[in-house]
Amino acid sequence: MTSLPDLKSSFSQLIAIPSISALEAEQDMSNQGVIDLLHNWFDDLGFQCSIQPVPNSRQKHNLIASFGTGRGGLLLAGHTDTVPFDEGRWSQDPFTLTEKDNRWYGLGTCDMKGFFALVLAAVKDMPLAQFKRPLHILASADEETTMNGAKAFAAAKSIAPDYAIIGEPTGLKPVYMHKGHLTQGIRVTGRSGHSSDPAKGLNAIEIMHQVMGQLLKLKQHLAENYREEAFSVPYPTMNFGHIHGGDAANRICGCCDLHIDIRPLPGLALEELEQLVTNYLTPINETYPGSIHVAPLYPGSESFADDANGSWTRLVAELSANAPEVVNYATEAPYISKLGCQTLVLGPGSIEQAHQPDEFLDTIYIDQTISLLKKLIYQACIK
């Protein structure tokens, strides 16, 4: 059985290796160190390990570690990257595991490098020789930004598990559905000039006013035509998060930018949502040809839905003693589920600690998670 000092050592090693994902090149880091560490751990246990470069990334890699071959079995998935941290707002070094008040502090303890240490501890206690179906462990790249790691792995279809668990922090509650996420930047290009003669210019702020009016109509359309009562906010949301235009009161504004955020429900694909935005802005584009440009601010995330009453959902709910639920944040689940497996999001810790200074994992989850993982592996791979 894995001792607490051994587990703390595993956590410490993971946390000590920076693996920040960022869209800005100056903050972005390779995850190679974490991948190499995980490779060594699972290779030593007899897993077949493969490291795969992730396309369209900056030196990022996925790791797939498998015990057993063939179809079926279980996939335990997680991401190796973290968000950047707010220097000066942490009470201790984010790359040093710190224990205080029954909490383990460190960047990635909760979201979610620590999950791999708990998987390792669970697997060490399993009778691997008794496996009838394979166990796969996926360590992916760039979940916090592009999700290119999970997207590439799903597209390759190198494995075909029956079931999957994605170890995001859900308080060990099985999550079977979540919204997607689309962000777009809308730029209106007008023609600047002196404010004393408006006819000699084209005011981008005035055009953006019309754009916002059309987007508010789309917002109402989404709320009236798409609904899923399981969510606390049961319709797609749209948020105007940033706007800027002009440089002086006596100049006609030549450029105005608006950033929007839309959270679609399952059944509303990002491609369809992007087309809706285009359609609603078409009348303005026709009036002012070439003045409106729409582009993603960063890659979007699809929504996800599995069967709330499916056999895997019911089994995991029973073993975890937690009812299935839905959440508003996005995960790799829509891409992992493309492997053809029943997919749930379930892991230790609270999403409230994710992306926060002094991120921590409450130690109450440690034994609970290891025990639950062993039960899930037994059900999917041995029974």
Secondary structure as GFF3:
##gff-version 3
##sequence-region A 1 383
A	DSSP	alpha_helix	4	16	.	.	.	ID=ss1
A	DSSP	alpha_helix	32	44	.	.	.	ID=ss2
A	DSSP	beta_strand	48	53	.	.	.	ID=ss3
A	DSSP	beta_strand	61	67	.	.	.	ID=ss4
A	DSSP	beta_strand	74	79	.	.	.	ID=ss5
A	DSSP	beta_strand	98	100	.	.	.	ID=ss6
A	DSSP	beta_strand	103	105	.	.	.	ID=ss7
A	DSSP	alpha_helix	114	124	.	.	.	ID=ss8
A	DSSP	three_ten_helix	128	130	.	.	.	ID=ss9
A	DSSP	beta_strand	135	140	.	.	.	ID=ss10
A	DSSP	alpha_helix	148	156	.	.	.	ID=ss11
A	DSSP	beta_strand	163	166	.	.	.	ID=ss12
A	DSSP	beta_strand	175	178	.	.	.	ID=ss13
A	DSSP	beta_strand	182	189	.	.	.	ID=ss14
A	DSSP	beta_strand	193	194	.	.	.	ID=ss15
A	DSSP	three_ten_helix	198	200	.	.	.	ID=ss16
A	DSSP	alpha_helix	204	225	.	.	.	ID=ss17
A	DSSP	beta_strand	237	245	.	.	.	ID=ss18
A	DSSP	beta_strand	251	252	.	.	.	ID=ss19
A	DSSP	beta_strand	255	263	.	.	.	ID=ss20
A	DSSP	alpha_helix	270	287	.	.	.	ID=ss21
A	DSSP	beta_strand	292	296	.	.	.	ID=ss22
A	DSSP	beta_strand	304	305	.	.	.	ID=ss23
A	DSSP	alpha_helix	311	320	.	.	.	ID=ss24
A	DSSP	beta_strand	325	327	.	.	.	ID=ss25
A	DSSP	alpha_helix	333	336	.	.	.	ID=ss26
A	DSSP	three_ten_helix	337	339	.	.	.	ID=ss27
A	DSSP	beta_strand	342	345	.	.	.	ID=ss28
A	DSSP	three_ten_helix	351	353	.	.	.	ID=ss29
A	DSSP	beta_strand	360	362	.	.	.	ID=ss30
A	DSSP	alpha_helix	364	377	.	.	.	ID=ss31
A	DSSP	pi_helix	378	382	.	.	.	ID=ss32
###
